[in-house]
Amino acid sequence: MSDARELAGRALAHFNNGTTDLAPEQLRIPIDAYTNEARYEAERQTVFFESPIAIALSLELPEAGDFQTQTVMGVPLLLTRDRDMKAHCFINVCRHRGAKVCLQEKGHQTRFSCPYHAWTYSNQGELIGIYGEDSFGEVDRATMGLTELTCEERAGVIFACLTPGHAFNIDDWLGEFAEKLADQKLANWHLYTERCLDGSGWKATMDGYLEVYHHDSVHGKTVGPHTVGNLLVHDTWGAHQRMAFARKNIQELNDRRPESWDNPESFIRVVHSVFPNLSISAILGGQCLVGFIFPGETSTTTVTRQLILSAGAPTTEDEQTAVETFSQMTLQAVRDEDYALVATVQGGLGSGANDNFLIGRNEPAVQHYHREIESLMKASRRA
């Protein structure tokens, strides 16, 4: 049985029974976990600076010689794809006097010349040119290349560790979830548009990505009319998670034998959550919403890099209208509904109304995310 058929069957059973996947028990999370700045800084360092995080999709660097720049949590990055199609992630800072080497957001070139003193680097990070080298003095080029960060690419996602010298094994990190991620065929999608969204604190923001409990009350004009509220099919692979929501048409499957469900994905919506910061939501009709969520400088802010993908580049007016409608709908759902509501959560954290949050059994993905943060922190302290 295909994954989509199995997920649709589980969702249908919940719909018929008025049930949902449940955690074994409720979980209490102290407000301190959202507000304590010392705790926040420690978790940010361990979870986002010393562990692999998703920073881009492979499709953003489709050809040898392509590059992209970003600033992630204050770290300027230069992503390149070399002639062997290997992706690299460098700190976008010249080794001479620290200026940004590349000021463009994206493009195609194999050499980067620092605008300050014209030191030049290859897209593999090598220092290949020094302006006025005879008068500057001897330079050991082998040790003065761009600072490279550990970078691995799997299943259409580019991962990096933001701490120089920290290595990771991406196969160990993803485990069996890599197969589920690969099934999304992310490298085959078309990047329609991207945008950055400012949000409230990291954990409050991420909590909203990890449950369907709020869909009816928050998304009455966008997602809510299409999905069944408070019905979740939930699976985990290590720290990573998959969530399936039932679409409102799920009841139609009651009239069909499971072996005849030739398009089960049209009855569910599936979200893959790659710990700690990537959400992938492929939508019926050939669109996909991807969010890279990064903590801000304090516990009160996040930055989300949001990508809108389509199955192919729109070539007709109808295709253009469909993907633009989806883009605007997701912008409303995330920015104007989710993030606006979470801003009220952020505003109340210091009010004294609560000393903890009670996370329900029907919010298993929220529970799992917080437990995985704690597990990673414990492992870090043991190390």
N, C-alpha and C positions, 0 to 999 in steps of 0.2 A: 504494500500500500504506500502511495506517495505521501510525503510529509503533508502536503496541502490537503489531501483527502482525509488523512488521519486527524489533522487539526480541525477540519470542518466537522468530522464526526464527533469529536469531543465537544466542540462548540454547540453542535445541534443537541447533544445530550443535555448540556447545561441549560440550553434554551427551553427544552421540553420539561425539564425538572425544576426550573427556576433556581438553578444553583450556579456556582462558579468555583474555580480552583481556589484552594484555601491554604494558608500557612498553618502549621500545627497549632499555633497560639498567637495571641496578640503580642506586640512588641512596644515597649515604652522607650522612647528616645528622649533623653534630657535636653532641655532647651540649650543647655551649655554646649551641646554638640553643634548647634547652629551659630552660637554667639561668642564663644570663648576664642579670643584672637590667638592666644598661644597654641591652643589645640588646633585651630584652623591653620596656622602657619606650619605646624608639624605635619598635619595631614596633607596639606598642599605640597609640601616638600617630598613626602614619601610617595603619595599617590600619583602626583602629576609631574614631579621632577626626577624621581628615581625609579620610576616604572615606565613601561611602554605606554604611550598614548597615541591615539589616532590623530594625525595632523592634516591628511589630504587623501583624496582618492586617486588611484592610478590614472584614471581618465583625465585628470588635470594636467598630466605630463604625458600626452599620448605618443610623442615622437622623441627620438634621440635628439638632444640639443635643446629640448624644452626646459624652461625654468619657471619658478614661481617664488615670490617672496611673501612672507607673513611675519607678523610679530605676535608671538604666543606667550602670554603671561610675562610680558616685558622682554622676552628674548627674540631678537631679530633673526629670522631664519631665511636661508636661501636653499630651496629645493631644486635639484637638477636631475636630468636623466642623461647619462653619458652614452657614448657610441655603442656600448654593449647593452644598452637598455637598462642598466642598473640605476636605481634611484639613490640619490645621496641627499643628506641633510647637513648643511653647514650653518654655523653661526655667521650671520651676514655682517661681519666686522673685519676690517682690514687688520692684518697682523703688524702693520707699521705704526699707525697712530690711531687706530680704532674707529675710523669713519665707516659708514655703511658702504660696502663694496658695490652693491646693486640697488639702485633707487627705483627701478621699474617694478610693477606688480607682477607681471608675467611677460613671457615672450619666448624667443628662440635665438639662442646664441651659445657659443661654446667657450667664450672668454669673457671675463668680467674685469674691467679696469676701474680701480678705486678713483672716484672723482677728486680726491684730495691731492694725492701725490703720484697717481697713475701706476701704482703697483698693480700687476695684472695676474689673474688666477685662471686656471682652466676649470671646466665644469666638473672635474674630478678633485678640485681643491688645491691643485699644485700651484705653487708660486712660479710663474713662468716668465715674468718680466719685471724689472726694477728700473724705473726711470733714473737716469744719471748714476748708474751703478758704479762707474769708475770713481766718481767723486764722493759717493755715499759711503763707500767702504765695503768690506767683505760681508756677505750675508750667506748663512747656511740655508739655502733654499729648501732643503729636505725637511727642515724643522720649522719652517715659516709659512707653510701652507695654511689655508683656511682651517679653522677649528671644526673638525667633523664630529657629528653626533652619531651614535649608533642608530642605524636606520634599516628597517626591514620592510619588505612588501609582501603581503599575502592577501589573496582573495579580493583583489581590487582596492586594498587599503594600504596606505603608507603609514607606518608606525615609526616613532622615534623616541629616544630618551633625551630629555633636555639637559641632563647633567653630563658634561664632557667626561669621557673615560668610563661611564657606566654602560656595561654591556647587558644584553638580554637575549634570551632564546625565544623567538616569536612563536615557534611551534609548541614549546612548553606553555607559553602564556595563553595561547588560544586553545590548545588541546583539540578535542573533538568538535568544538564550536567552529573551527576553521572550515569544516565541511559545510556546515549550515550557512556560513558567510559566503562561501564560494558559490553556493546555489543561487545567490542573488545576482551573479554575473555582473557585478558593478562596473567592470571595465568596459562593458558593452553599451552602457547608457550614454546619452548625450547630455552635456551640461548646458542647461538652458539659461540659468542665471544664478547669481550668488549675492548674499547680503550679510551684513553683520547686525546683530540685535543686542542691545544692552539689556541686562536683566538683573534681578535681585540676587541674593546669595546663592552660592553653588548648590548646596544641599536642598534648599527650598525649591530651587529651579529644577534640579534633577528629579525630585520627588514627583513633579508633575508629568514627567515623561514616562513614569513607571506604573501608572494605574489608569484604569478606565472608570473608576468609581465616580469621577467628577464629570464625565462626558455629558450627561443629560443636563446637569445644572449649569455648567460653564459654556458648553459648546452647542447651545440650542439652535444657533443659526449656521453652524459650519459642519463640524464632525458629528454632532449629536443626532441629527436626522437620519444619518446613514448607519450608525452602529448601535448595538444594544448596550445600554448602560449597565455597569456592575456585572458584566460577564467577561471573565478572563480565562484564557487557556495559557498556562505558564509552564515554562521549562527552563532549566539552568544547565550550563556546562561550565564548571568552575565558577569564576566570577561573572561570566557572561550570561545573558538571558534572551529568551525569545517570548514574546507576548502575542497572542492571537485574540482579536476581538471579533465577535459575530456581527455581520451586517444584518440590517433589518430584514433582508430577504431570506435569512437562514431557514425559516420555517418551510420554504419551498422544497427543501431536501427531504422532508417527511414523505413526500409523494414519489420519491425515486429510490431505487435500490442503490446502495453505496457503490457497487461496481459500475453503475452508469453515471457516476459523478465525474464527467469528463472535464469540467471546469470548476473544481471545488474552490479555487482561489477567488472566484467571484462572490463567494458567500462569507468570506472572512477578510480581515485586514491584519497583516502580520508586521510586527515591529521587532527588529533585532537590535539589542542593546549591547554594545561592546564596551566592557568596563575599561576605564572609568568615564568615558566622555563622548561616545559616538552613538547616535540613534539613527536607524535606517528604517524608513517606513515606505514600503512599496505599495502603491495604490492601484486599484483596478482602473484600467483605462490607459495604462502606459505612462504613469507619472510616479515619481519617487521623491520623498522629502528626506534630506540628510542633514543632521545637525551635529556640529562639533561644539561641545560645551566646555568652556574653560573658566576656571575661577578667576576673579579679579584680584586686586592687590590686598583687599580685606575680605572679611566674611560676608560683606553686604552686597557684593556685585559679581556678575558674571558677564562674559562676552560669548555670544553664540555665532559661529560662522555657519550660515544656513545655505545649502545648495538645493536647487530645484532641478531635477533630472527628468528627461523624457526618454521614451523608448528609442526614439530617433530624432534627428533634427526636424522640426516642423517645416513642411514644404508647401502645405496648402493653408488657406485661410482658416478652415475648420480646425486643422491641427494646431495652428498658432493660437486660435481662440481657446481651444481646450487646455493647452498647457498654461496659457496666461491666466485663465480662470482658476486653474488649480493653484498657480503661484499666488494669486491674490487671496484665495480662500485660506491657504496655509499661513500666509502672513497674518491674516485676521485671527485665525485660530491660535497661533503661537504668540504673536506680539500683543494683539488687542484683547485677547481673552485669557490665555494661560498666563502670560507674563504680567499683564495688568492685575490679575487676581493674586498672583504670587507676591506682587509688590505690597499688597495689603497684609499678607502673611509677614513679610519682612518688617513692615511698619509696626506690627504688633509683637514682635519677638521680645522687645525690651519692656513691654508694658507691665509685666508681672502677672498677667492673667493666667499664664501656664508655667509650670516648672518642668513639664515634659509633654511630649506628644504621644498619644496612644494610636499606634498604627494597627489597623484591623487585620483580621485573618484574610479578608478579601483584598488585601494589598500586599500580596506575597513578594512582588518584585521590588517594592519599596523596602520591605524588610531585608530582602536578600542583598540589596545594594549597600545598606548601612552595615549589615553584618560583614560584608566583604571588606569594607573600609577598615572595620575594627580588626579583622583577621590580618590584613596587610600591615596594619600598625603594630600588632603583636609580633608578627614575623620580623618586622624591621627592628623592634626593640631587642628581640633575641639575637639578631645579627650584630 
